[in-house]
Amino acid sequence: MTTAIDPIAPEGSKALFGNSYMHTVLVEISKHDGETFSPKQIIDATGLPGGLVHPLIKRLRSQHFIEYIGRVPGEKTTLYMANDNPYIRAAREYARASATSG
């Protein structure tokens, strides 16, 4: 039996994380499962403006949820990687369940 996974509304994200869009960003980051990602990839995938995504990435980095890896050679593109922790694992599981339901 498959249970449909409903997306968490901004109000739910705010209740859980204190920010309406943190859940969306965290789930998108978790999809990069051991691979680097750039803020632009998160912006493009979520449709959220950079003005929302960049501060959330900064917050996640300051709390060691993600790690700064470096820059793409010859570009200004910054690269990050998710650290293994319960929140990233839960977001990854949520992303997988959401992808298989529906």
Biopython code that builds the backbone (N, CA, C, O; Angstrom):
import numpy as np
from Bio.PDB.StructureBuilder import StructureBuilder

atoms = [
    (1, "MET", "N", (0.842, -1.178, 0.000)),
    (1, "MET", "CA", (0.000, 0.000, 0.000)),
    (1, "MET", "C", (0.883, 1.236, 0.000)),
    (1, "MET", "O", (1.736, 1.392, 0.874)),
    (2, "THR", "N", (0.684, 2.111, -0.972)),
    (2, "THR", "CA", (1.449, 3.341, -1.072)),
    (2, "THR", "C", (0.617, 4.493, -0.547)),
    (2, "THR", "O", (-0.538, 4.669, -0.935)),
    (3, "THR", "N", (1.203, 5.263, 0.325)),
    (3, "THR", "CA", (0.536, 6.437, 0.869)),
    (3, "THR", "C", (1.048, 7.656, 0.123)),
    (3, "THR", "O", (2.256, 7.835, -0.035)),
    (4, "ALA", "N", (0.134, 8.487, -0.332)),
    (4, "ALA", "CA", (0.532, 9.704, -1.027)),
    (4, "ALA", "C", (1.240, 10.634, -0.047)),
    (4, "ALA", "O", (0.799, 10.806, 1.090)),
    (5, "ILE", "N", (2.324, 11.223, -0.489)),
    (5, "ILE", "CA", (3.072, 12.178, 0.321)),
    (5, "ILE", "C", (2.706, 13.573, -0.167)),
    (5, "ILE", "O", (3.026, 13.960, -1.290)),
    (6, "ASP", "N", (2.036, 14.311, 0.690)),
    (6, "ASP", "CA", (1.675, 15.677, 0.341)),
    (6, "ASP", "C", (2.857, 16.598, 0.611)),
    (6, "ASP", "O", (3.576, 16.419, 1.594)),
    (7, "PRO", "N", (3.059, 17.575, -0.253)),
    (7, "PRO", "CA", (4.146, 18.521, 0.004)),
    (7, "PRO", "C", (3.843, 19.320, 1.275)),
    (7, "PRO", "O", (2.685, 19.579, 1.601)),
    (8, "ILE", "N", (4.891, 19.697, 1.972)),
    (8, "ILE", "CA", (4.712, 20.523, 3.160)),
    (8, "ILE", "C", (4.531, 21.959, 2.710)),
    (8, "ILE", "O", (5.369, 22.511, 1.996)),
    (9, "ALA", "N", (3.431, 22.558, 3.134)),
    (9, "ALA", "CA", (3.117, 23.938, 2.788)),
    (9, "ALA", "C", (4.093, 24.876, 3.507)),
    (9, "ALA", "O", (4.692, 24.500, 4.515)),
    (10, "PRO", "N", (4.249, 26.087, 2.990)),
    (10, "PRO", "CA", (5.115, 27.051, 3.667)),
    (10, "PRO", "C", (4.799, 27.220, 5.156)),
    (10, "PRO", "O", (5.705, 27.446, 5.958)),
    (11, "GLU", "N", (3.520, 27.111, 5.527)),
    (11, "GLU", "CA", (3.154, 27.257, 6.939)),
    (11, "GLU", "C", (3.744, 26.104, 7.767)),
    (11, "GLU", "O", (4.195, 26.316, 8.893)),
    (12, "GLY", "N", (3.742, 24.894, 7.212)),
    (12, "GLY", "CA", (4.322, 23.745, 7.897)),
    (12, "GLY", "C", (5.828, 23.880, 8.025)),
    (12, "GLY", "O", (6.404, 23.540, 9.058)),
    (13, "SER", "N", (6.468, 24.379, 6.964)),
    (13, "SER", "CA", (7.907, 24.597, 7.005)),
    (13, "SER", "C", (8.249, 25.635, 8.068)),
    (13, "SER", "O", (9.224, 25.485, 8.805)),
    (14, "LYS", "N", (7.444, 26.681, 8.140)),
    (14, "LYS", "CA", (7.690, 27.719, 9.141)),
    (14, "LYS", "C", (7.541, 27.155, 10.550)),
    (14, "LYS", "O", (8.320, 27.496, 11.440)),
    (15, "ALA", "N", (6.548, 26.296, 10.758)),
    (15, "ALA", "CA", (6.351, 25.690, 12.075)),
    (15, "ALA", "C", (7.528, 24.780, 12.442)),
    (15, "ALA", "O", (7.961, 24.764, 13.594)),
    (16, "LEU", "N", (8.046, 24.023, 11.469)),
    (16, "LEU", "CA", (9.143, 23.095, 11.736)),
    (16, "LEU", "C", (10.504, 23.774, 11.831)),
    (16, "LEU", "O", (11.306, 23.452, 12.708)),
    (17, "PHE", "N", (10.760, 24.711, 10.928)),
    (17, "PHE", "CA", (12.098, 25.265, 10.777)),
    (17, "PHE", "C", (12.208, 26.761, 11.049)),
    (17, "PHE", "O", (13.311, 27.308, 11.049)),
    (18, "GLY", "N", (11.081, 27.428, 11.281)),
    (18, "GLY", "CA", (11.126, 28.870, 11.503)),
    (18, "GLY", "C", (11.264, 29.675, 10.222)),
    (18, "GLY", "O", (11.489, 30.885, 10.260)),
    (19, "ASN", "N", (11.127, 28.998, 9.089)),
    (19, "ASN", "CA", (11.220, 29.661, 7.785)),
    (19, "ASN", "C", (10.300, 28.940, 6.809)),
    (19, "ASN", "O", (10.281, 27.711, 6.755)),
    (20, "SER", "N", (9.553, 29.698, 6.052)),
    (20, "SER", "CA", (8.555, 29.135, 5.144)),
    (20, "SER", "C", (9.139, 28.288, 4.016)),
    (20, "SER", "O", (8.425, 27.468, 3.439)),
    (21, "TYR", "N", (10.406, 28.464, 3.692)),
    (21, "TYR", "CA", (10.976, 27.783, 2.525)),
    (21, "TYR", "C", (12.127, 26.845, 2.861)),
    (21, "TYR", "O", (12.684, 26.210, 1.966)),
    (22, "MET", "N", (12.491, 26.747, 4.131)),
    (22, "MET", "CA", (13.624, 25.891, 4.507)),
    (22, "MET", "C", (13.370, 24.431, 4.126)),
    (22, "MET", "O", (14.278, 23.753, 3.645)),
    (23, "HIS", "N", (12.152, 23.944, 4.335)),
    (23, "HIS", "CA", (11.864, 22.547, 3.987)),
    (23, "HIS", "C", (12.114, 22.297, 2.505)),
    (23, "HIS", "O", (12.743, 21.302, 2.143)),
    (24, "THR", "N", (11.637, 23.174, 1.659)),
    (24, "THR", "CA", (11.814, 23.033, 0.212)),
    (24, "THR", "C", (13.296, 22.992, -0.148)),
    (24, "THR", "O", (13.722, 22.146, -0.934)),
    (25, "VAL", "N", (14.073, 23.894, 0.420)),
    (25, "VAL", "CA", (15.502, 23.961, 0.129)),
    (25, "VAL", "C", (16.217, 22.727, 0.674)),
    (25, "VAL", "O", (17.058, 22.147, -0.012)),
    (26, "LEU", "N", (15.895, 22.330, 1.879)),
    (26, "LEU", "CA", (16.527, 21.166, 2.497)),
    (26, "LEU", "C", (16.245, 19.890, 1.698)),
    (26, "LEU", "O", (17.146, 19.079, 1.484)),
    (27, "VAL", "N", (15.012, 19.716, 1.264)),
    (27, "VAL", "CA", (14.670, 18.526, 0.467)),
    (27, "VAL", "C", (15.412, 18.552, -0.863)),
    (27, "VAL", "O", (15.916, 17.520, -1.305)),
    (28, "GLU", "N", (15.486, 19.698, -1.498)),
    (28, "GLU", "CA", (16.194, 19.778, -2.779)),
    (28, "GLU", "C", (17.682, 19.491, -2.600)),
    (28, "GLU", "O", (18.283, 18.791, -3.415)),
    (29, "ILE", "N", (18.271, 20.024, -1.546)),
    (29, "ILE", "CA", (19.681, 19.748, -1.267)),
    (29, "ILE", "C", (19.882, 18.251, -1.041)),
    (29, "ILE", "O", (20.863, 17.678, -1.516)),
    (30, "SER", "N", (18.975, 17.628, -0.332)),
    (30, "SER", "CA", (19.113, 16.196, -0.024)),
    (30, "SER", "C", (19.091, 15.333, -1.285)),
    (30, "SER", "O", (19.631, 14.227, -1.282)),
    (31, "LYS", "N", (18.491, 15.810, -2.335)),
    (31, "LYS", "CA", (18.428, 15.057, -3.590)),
    (31, "LYS", "C", (19.796, 14.918, -4.249)),
    (31, "LYS", "O", (19.974, 14.085, -5.138)),
    (32, "HIS", "N", (20.753, 15.720, -3.824)),
    (32, "HIS", "CA", (22.103, 15.667, -4.398)),
    (32, "HIS", "C", (22.964, 14.613, -3.717)),
    (32, "HIS", "O", (24.156, 14.504, -4.003)),
    (33, "ASP", "N", (22.378, 13.851, -2.833)),
    (33, "ASP", "CA", (22.908, 12.654, -2.175)),
    (33, "ASP", "C", (24.397, 12.381, -2.417)),
    (33, "ASP", "O", (24.750, 11.562, -3.265)),
    (34, "GLY", "N", (25.250, 13.057, -1.684)),
    (34, "GLY", "CA", (26.688, 12.817, -1.780)),
    (34, "GLY", "C", (27.374, 13.535, -2.923)),
    (34, "GLY", "O", (28.571, 13.343, -3.138)),
    (35, "GLU", "N", (26.659, 14.346, -3.649)),
    (35, "GLU", "CA", (27.235, 15.100, -4.763)),
    (35, "GLU", "C", (27.215, 16.583, -4.427)),
    (35, "GLU", "O", (26.421, 17.034, -3.603)),
    (36, "THR", "N", (28.089, 17.328, -5.069)),
    (36, "THR", "CA", (28.096, 18.772, -4.856)),
    (36, "THR", "C", (26.888, 19.402, -5.540)),
    (36, "THR", "O", (26.313, 18.846, -6.476)),
    (37, "PHE", "N", (26.531, 20.568, -5.047)),
    (37, "PHE", "CA", (25.455, 21.352, -5.657)),
    (37, "PHE", "C", (25.817, 22.825, -5.534)),
    (37, "PHE", "O", (26.620, 23.222, -4.690)),
    (38, "SER", "N", (25.210, 23.613, -6.388)),
    (38, "SER", "CA", (25.398, 25.063, -6.333)),
    (38, "SER", "C", (24.080, 25.716, -5.920)),
    (38, "SER", "O", (23.013, 25.134, -6.112)),
    (39, "PRO", "N", (24.149, 26.909, -5.362)),
    (39, "PRO", "CA", (22.912, 27.616, -5.053)),
    (39, "PRO", "C", (22.019, 27.776, -6.284)),
    (39, "PRO", "O", (20.795, 27.698, -6.179)),
    (40, "LYS", "N", (22.628, 28.000, -7.449)),
    (40, "LYS", "CA", (21.832, 28.164, -8.672)),
    (40, "LYS", "C", (21.038, 26.906, -8.984)),
    (40, "LYS", "O", (19.903, 26.998, -9.453)),
    (41, "GLN", "N", (21.607, 25.737, -8.736)),
    (41, "GLN", "CA", (20.870, 24.490, -8.970)),
    (41, "GLN", "C", (19.640, 24.431, -8.057)),
    (41, "GLN", "O", (18.570, 23.994, -8.483)),
    (42, "ILE", "N", (19.790, 24.863, -6.821)),
    (42, "ILE", "CA", (18.672, 24.848, -5.881)),
    (42, "ILE", "C", (17.632, 25.878, -6.308)),
    (42, "ILE", "O", (16.431, 25.610, -6.254)),
    (43, "ILE", "N", (18.080, 27.034, -6.723)),
    (43, "ILE", "CA", (17.171, 28.084, -7.210)),
    (43, "ILE", "C", (16.383, 27.586, -8.415)),
    (43, "ILE", "O", (15.161, 27.728, -8.466)),
    (44, "ASP", "N", (17.082, 27.005, -9.382)),
    (44, "ASP", "CA", (16.425, 26.514, -10.599)),
    (44, "ASP", "C", (15.439, 25.384, -10.291)),
    (44, "ASP", "O", (14.344, 25.347, -10.851)),
    (45, "ALA", "N", (15.820, 24.477, -9.416)),
    (45, "ALA", "CA", (14.968, 23.317, -9.121)),
    (45, "ALA", "C", (13.737, 23.690, -8.304)),
    (45, "ALA", "O", (12.670, 23.103, -8.483)),
    (46, "THR", "N", (13.880, 24.658, -7.415)),
    (46, "THR", "CA", (12.760, 25.019, -6.532)),
    (46, "THR", "C", (11.904, 26.148, -7.082)),
    (46, "THR", "O", (10.739, 26.286, -6.709)),
    (47, "GLY", "N", (12.473, 26.952, -7.964)),
    (47, "GLY", "CA", (11.757, 28.126, -8.463)),
    (47, "GLY", "C", (11.741, 29.273, -7.467)),
    (47, "GLY", "O", (11.074, 30.283, -7.695)),
    (48, "LEU", "N", (12.468, 29.129, -6.365)),
    (48, "LEU", "CA", (12.536, 30.196, -5.376)),
    (48, "LEU", "C", (13.574, 31.229, -5.807)),
    (48, "LEU", "O", (14.560, 30.880, -6.455)),
    (49, "PRO", "N", (13.366, 32.479, -5.459)),
    (49, "PRO", "CA", (14.354, 33.501, -5.823)),
    (49, "PRO", "C", (15.638, 33.358, -5.017)),
    (49, "PRO", "O", (15.635, 32.862, -3.891)),
    (50, "GLY", "N", (16.718, 33.797, -5.612)),
    (50, "GLY", "CA", (18.014, 33.739, -4.954)),
    (50, "GLY", "C", (18.033, 34.465, -3.621)),
    (50, "GLY", "O", (18.741, 34.061, -2.698)),
    (51, "GLY", "N", (17.255, 35.537, -3.518)),
    (51, "GLY", "CA", (17.183, 36.289, -2.270)),
    (51, "GLY", "C", (16.625, 35.484, -1.110)),
    (51, "GLY", "O", (16.839, 35.842, 0.048)),
    (52, "LEU", "N", (15.913, 34.404, -1.400)),
    (52, "LEU", "CA", (15.440, 33.486, -0.359)),
    (52, "LEU", "C", (16.407, 32.330, -0.164)),
    (52, "LEU", "O", (16.662, 31.920, 0.968)),
    (53, "VAL", "N", (16.940, 31.808, -1.243)),
    (53, "VAL", "CA", (17.776, 30.610, -1.181)),
    (53, "VAL", "C", (19.142, 30.899, -0.565)),
    (53, "VAL", "O", (19.601, 30.135, 0.283)),
    (54, "HIS", "N", (19.794, 31.968, -0.967)),
    (54, "HIS", "CA", (21.141, 32.251, -0.476)),
    (54, "HIS", "C", (21.210, 32.381, 1.049)),
    (54, "HIS", "O", (22.110, 31.797, 1.651)),
    (55, "PRO", "N", (20.306, 33.116, 1.701)),
    (55, "PRO", "CA", (20.366, 33.173, 3.166)),
    (55, "PRO", "C", (20.107, 31.820, 3.832)),
    (55, "PRO", "O", (20.677, 31.529, 4.883)),
    (56, "LEU", "N", (19.257, 30.998, 3.230)),
    (56, "LEU", "CA", (18.996, 29.672, 3.796)),
    (56, "LEU", "C", (20.227, 28.780, 3.673)),
    (56, "LEU", "O", (20.540, 28.023, 4.592)),
    (57, "ILE", "N", (20.918, 28.865, 2.553)),
    (57, "ILE", "CA", (22.155, 28.108, 2.382)),
    (57, "ILE", "C", (23.198, 28.596, 3.388)),
    (57, "ILE", "O", (23.921, 27.793, 3.977)),
    (58, "LYS", "N", (23.272, 29.894, 3.579)),
    (58, "LYS", "CA", (24.206, 30.453, 4.562)),
    (58, "LYS", "C", (23.879, 29.928, 5.961)),
    (58, "LYS", "O", (24.785, 29.574, 6.716)),
    (59, "ARG", "N", (22.593, 29.874, 6.311)),
    (59, "ARG", "CA", (22.178, 29.363, 7.621)),
    (59, "ARG", "C", (22.516, 27.880, 7.764)),
    (59, "ARG", "O", (23.014, 27.452, 8.805)),
    (60, "LEU", "N", (22.247, 27.098, 6.717)),
    (60, "LEU", "CA", (22.563, 25.671, 6.763)),
    (60, "LEU", "C", (24.067, 25.437, 6.900)),
    (60, "LEU", "O", (24.505, 24.517, 7.591)),
    (61, "ARG", "N", (24.841, 26.276, 6.238)),
    (61, "ARG", "CA", (26.300, 26.148, 6.342)),
    (61, "ARG", "C", (26.772, 26.516, 7.745)),
    (61, "ARG", "O", (27.625, 25.828, 8.306)),
    (62, "SER", "N", (26.237, 27.576, 8.312)),
    (62, "SER", "CA", (26.688, 28.007, 9.640)),
    (62, "SER", "C", (26.359, 26.978, 10.714)),
    (62, "SER", "O", (27.017, 26.928, 11.753)),
    (63, "GLN", "N", (25.343, 26.158, 10.465)),
    (63, "GLN", "CA", (24.957, 25.111, 11.422)),
    (63, "GLN", "C", (25.506, 23.733, 11.031)),
    (63, "GLN", "O", (25.133, 22.716, 11.616)),
    (64, "HIS", "N", (26.395, 23.720, 10.036)),
    (64, "HIS", "CA", (27.108, 22.506, 9.604)),
    (64, "HIS", "C", (26.198, 21.436, 8.992)),
    (64, "HIS", "O", (26.510, 20.246, 9.047)),
    (65, "PHE", "N", (25.079, 21.859, 8.413)),
    (65, "PHE", "CA", (24.233, 20.937, 7.662)),
    (65, "PHE", "C", (24.843, 20.696, 6.282)),
    (65, "PHE", "O", (24.719, 19.612, 5.710)),
    (66, "ILE", "N", (25.500, 21.725, 5.764)),
    (66, "ILE", "CA", (26.183, 21.622, 4.474)),
    (66, "ILE", "C", (27.590, 22.172, 4.639)),
    (66, "ILE", "O", (27.889, 22.900, 5.585)),
    (67, "GLU", "N", (28.436, 21.807, 3.700)),
    (67, "GLU", "CA", (29.834, 22.217, 3.750)),
    (67, "GLU", "C", (30.212, 22.903, 2.446)),
    (67, "GLU", "O", (29.855, 22.441, 1.363)),
    (68, "TYR", "N", (30.935, 24.003, 2.560)),
    (68, "TYR", "CA", (31.469, 24.692, 1.393)),
    (68, "TYR", "C", (32.601, 23.851, 0.820)),
    (68, "TYR", "O", (33.529, 23.482, 1.541)),
    (69, "ILE", "N", (32.529, 23.546, -0.472)),
    (69, "ILE", "CA", (33.528, 22.707, -1.133)),
    (69, "ILE", "C", (34.529, 23.552, -1.914)),
    (69, "ILE", "O", (35.719, 23.240, -1.947)),
    (70, "GLY", "N", (34.050, 24.611, -2.534)),
    (70, "GLY", "CA", (34.927, 25.468, -3.323)),
    (70, "GLY", "C", (34.156, 26.105, -4.463)),
    (70, "GLY", "O", (32.930, 26.201, -4.431)),
    (71, "ARG", "N", (34.889, 26.530, -5.455)),
    (71, "ARG", "CA", (34.284, 27.159, -6.631)),
    (71, "ARG", "C", (34.573, 26.316, -7.871)),
    (71, "ARG", "O", (35.560, 25.583, -7.936)),
    (72, "VAL", "N", (33.692, 26.443, -8.838)),
    (72, "VAL", "CA", (33.935, 25.823, -10.136)),
    (72, "VAL", "C", (35.121, 26.569, -10.750)),
    (72, "VAL", "O", (35.101, 27.797, -10.820)),
    (73, "PRO", "N", (36.150, 25.850, -11.195)),
    (73, "PRO", "CA", (37.325, 26.518, -11.760)),
    (73, "PRO", "C", (36.948, 27.491, -12.879)),
    (73, "PRO", "O", (36.230, 27.138, -13.814)),
    (74, "GLY", "N", (37.445, 28.709, -12.763)),
    (74, "GLY", "CA", (37.206, 29.735, -13.772)),
    (74, "GLY", "C", (35.840, 30.394, -13.682)),
    (74, "GLY", "O", (35.487, 31.197, -14.546)),
    (75, "GLU", "N", (35.061, 30.072, -12.648)),
    (75, "GLU", "CA", (33.725, 30.652, -12.484)),
    (75, "GLU", "C", (33.566, 31.185, -11.065)),
    (75, "GLU", "O", (34.406, 30.955, -10.194)),
    (76, "LYS", "N", (32.468, 31.902, -10.858)),
    (76, "LYS", "CA", (32.125, 32.366, -9.519)),
    (76, "LYS", "C", (31.197, 31.391, -8.801)),
    (76, "LYS", "O", (30.838, 31.607, -7.644)),
    (77, "THR", "N", (30.814, 30.328, -9.482)),
    (77, "THR", "CA", (29.863, 29.363, -8.930)),
    (77, "THR", "C", (30.437, 28.671, -7.706)),
    (77, "THR", "O", (31.497, 28.048, -7.769)),
    (78, "THR", "N", (29.721, 28.788, -6.580)),
    (78, "THR", "CA", (30.143, 28.118, -5.360)),
    (78, "THR", "C", (29.518, 26.732, -5.288)),
    (78, "THR", "O", (28.396, 26.517, -5.745)),
    (79, "LEU", "N", (30.254, 25.806, -4.713)),
    (79, "LEU", "CA", (29.795, 24.426, -4.586)),
    (79, "LEU", "C", (29.728, 24.032, -3.118)),
    (79, "LEU", "O", (30.593, 24.392, -2.320)),
    (80, "TYR", "N", (28.689, 23.288, -2.783)),
    (80, "TYR", "CA", (28.473, 22.800, -1.432)),
    (80, "TYR", "C", (28.162, 21.311, -1.498)),
    (80, "TYR", "O", (27.871, 20.762, -2.561)),
    (81, "MET", "N", (28.232, 20.670, -0.329)),
    (81, "MET", "CA", (27.829, 19.280, -0.207)),
    (81, "MET", "C", (27.139, 19.120, 1.138)),
    (81, "MET", "O", (27.564, 19.699, 2.138)),
    (82, "ALA", "N", (26.075, 18.334, 1.156)),
    (82, "ALA", "CA", (25.350, 18.087, 2.394)),
    (82, "ALA", "C", (26.169, 17.178, 3.301)),
    (82, "ALA", "O", (26.751, 16.193, 2.847)),
    (83, "ASN", "N", (26.207, 17.515, 4.573)),
    (83, "ASN", "CA", (26.811, 16.645, 5.578)),
    (83, "ASN", "C", (25.762, 15.631, 6.012)),
    (83, "ASN", "O", (24.563, 15.904, 5.968)),
    (84, "ASP", "N", (26.222, 14.473, 6.426)),
    (84, "ASP", "CA", (25.292, 13.454, 6.891)),
    (84, "ASP", "C", (24.804, 13.828, 8.294)),
    (84, "ASP", "O", (25.603, 13.985, 9.216)),
    (85, "ASN", "N", (23.496, 13.967, 8.441)),
    (85, "ASN", "CA", (22.892, 14.224, 9.742)),
    (85, "ASN", "C", (21.429, 13.789, 9.668)),
    (85, "ASN", "O", (20.918, 13.539, 8.577)),
    (86, "PRO", "N", (20.756, 13.697, 10.801)),
    (86, "PRO", "CA", (19.372, 13.201, 10.787)),
    (86, "PRO", "C", (18.422, 14.029, 9.928)),
    (86, "PRO", "O", (17.503, 13.477, 9.323)),
    (87, "TYR", "N", (18.622, 15.318, 9.866)),
    (87, "TYR", "CA", (17.714, 16.160, 9.076)),
    (87, "TYR", "C", (17.891, 15.925, 7.583)),
    (87, "TYR", "O", (16.911, 15.849, 6.843)),
    (88, "ILE", "N", (19.126, 15.812, 7.145)),
    (88, "ILE", "CA", (19.383, 15.536, 5.727)),
    (88, "ILE", "C", (18.857, 14.151, 5.372)),
    (88, "ILE", "O", (18.258, 13.971, 4.312)),
    (89, "ARG", "N", (19.073, 13.174, 6.242)),
    (89, "ARG", "CA", (18.557, 11.818, 5.979)),
    (89, "ARG", "C", (17.037, 11.825, 5.910)),
    (89, "ARG", "O", (16.453, 11.171, 5.045)),
    (90, "ALA", "N", (16.392, 12.554, 6.809)),
    (90, "ALA", "CA", (14.921, 12.635, 6.796)),
    (90, "ALA", "C", (14.436, 13.340, 5.532)),
    (90, "ALA", "O", (13.454, 12.910, 4.927)),
    (91, "ALA", "N", (15.102, 14.403, 5.129)),
    (91, "ALA", "CA", (14.715, 15.118, 3.909)),
    (91, "ALA", "C", (14.898, 14.229, 2.691)),
    (91, "ALA", "O", (14.081, 14.257, 1.771)),
    (92, "ARG", "N", (15.974, 13.433, 2.678)),
    (92, "ARG", "CA", (16.232, 12.506, 1.565)),
    (92, "ARG", "C", (15.135, 11.450, 1.493)),
    (92, "ARG", "O", (14.656, 11.121, 0.408)),
    (93, "GLU", "N", (14.741, 10.924, 2.638)),
    (93, "GLU", "CA", (13.663, 9.930, 2.688)),
    (93, "GLU", "C", (12.343, 10.545, 2.222)),
    (93, "GLU", "O", (11.580, 9.914, 1.491)),
    (94, "TYR", "N", (12.084, 11.771, 2.647)),
    (94, "TYR", "CA", (10.879, 12.491, 2.216)),
    (94, "TYR", "C", (10.893, 12.657, 0.694)),
    (94, "TYR", "O", (9.882, 12.427, 0.031)),
    (95, "ALA", "N", (12.036, 13.054, 0.150)),
    (95, "ALA", "CA", (12.147, 13.254, -1.310)),
    (95, "ALA", "C", (11.898, 11.945, -2.055)),
    (95, "ALA", "O", (11.201, 11.925, -3.069)),
    (96, "ARG", "N", (12.468, 10.856, -1.549)),
    (96, "ARG", "CA", (12.266, 9.540, -2.195)),
    (96, "ARG", "C", (10.807, 9.108, -2.130)),
    (96, "ARG", "O", (10.248, 8.633, -3.119)),
    (97, "ALA", "N", (10.194, 9.276, -0.963)),
    (97, "ALA", "CA", (8.783, 8.904, -0.804)),
    (97, "ALA", "C", (7.895, 9.761, -1.699)),
    (97, "ALA", "O", (6.928, 9.267, -2.280)),
    (98, "SER", "N", (8.221, 11.028, -1.806)),
    (98, "SER", "CA", (7.421, 11.933, -2.654)),
    (98, "SER", "C", (7.550, 11.540, -4.124)),
    (98, "SER", "O", (6.587, 11.630, -4.885)),
    (99, "ALA", "N", (8.747, 11.105, -4.516)),
    (99, "ALA", "CA", (8.980, 10.727, -5.919)),
    (99, "ALA", "C", (8.261, 9.436, -6.288)),
    (99, "ALA", "O", (7.863, 9.259, -7.439)),
    (100, "THR", "N", (8.089, 8.532, -5.328)),
    (100, "THR", "CA", (7.464, 7.253, -5.637)),
    (100, "THR", "C", (5.958, 7.257, -5.437)),
    (100, "THR", "O", (5.273, 6.342, -5.894)),
    (101, "SER", "N", (5.429, 8.275, -4.757)),
    (101, "SER", "CA", (3.968, 8.342, -4.594)),
    (101, "SER", "C", (3.386, 9.156, -5.728)),
    (101, "SER", "O", (4.078, 9.957, -6.357)),
    (102, "GLY", "N", (2.152, 8.951, -5.973)),
    (102, "GLY", "CA", (1.505, 9.764, -6.988)),
    (102, "GLY", "C", (1.384, 9.111, -8.259)),
    (102, "GLY", "O", (0.853, 9.694, -9.205)),
]
sb = StructureBuilder()
sb.init_structure("model")
sb.init_model(0)
sb.init_chain("A")
sb.init_seg("    ")
for serial, (resi, resn, name, xyz) in enumerate(atoms, 1):
    if name == "N":
        sb.init_residue(resn, " ", resi, " ")
    sb.init_atom(name, np.array(xyz, "f"), 0.0, 1.0, " ", f" {name:<3s}", serial, name[0])
structure = sb.get_structure()
